[in-house]
């Protein structure tokens, strides 16, 4: 299922930030912080439920993940039904029934680690509605003109009457995408934009760095996801602070999201 594939790619960049953050602490007296488990879970309707749990990393540890925490008994409730997850790999606990995760429910996770109850809760947001592109083809100007840098050349819209949080992901599908201009500083074919609580995003002449075919993915996410995504992790040793988390007696994130996808072709004018 494509939803699983591209959300895993997006989650990977968040994981790097998440575990870099999990090595930070306020001060040396905060001894409890160093023994907290790190949780990583992204609930998506139709996908099997998966929760990963790791040990917190040390500041000097350069690996992406800490050591996996095995042998835990993890349960997740949707408010009316509670299920027990099975350890399918070291530190990865799953429930193989895609129908368990659905819209409009509050999911609560809990387990015991080192004699302490660890828990987290998240609300499954509704699926984005009326996700539209003003045109399925985006024409890039053959010559970059600074005078037209902010001129809107396309618009992406969706319904958002409740001012919910959204991310736009532009995933380039080409094996060898062609670079538009070396003048531009960002050289990544695929990228994401935090639209915050808006209901639209404007495309301008510098929106893309590569020609080609794109998936435009709208992710409706919760505040806990945005908190970690937008946290500045470029801290020096004199300014370490606790990272954002929605896990009680733990670190990391337990969150839910929904997505919709459109196709876009970027070509010359």
Protein Blocks (a to p, Z undefined) as FASTA:
>chain_A
ZZlmmmmmmmmmmmmmmmmmmmgcfblklmmlmmcccddddddehiacdddddddddfkl
cbfbdcddehiacdddehjaccddddfbghiacdddfklpcghiacdddddeehiacddd
dddddddehiacfbfbdcddfbdcfklmmpcfbdcddddfkopacddddddfbfbdcdfb
lkbmblcfbdcddekjafbdcddfklpfbecddddddddddfklmmmmmpcfbbcfklcc
cdddfbehiacjdddddddddddddddZZ
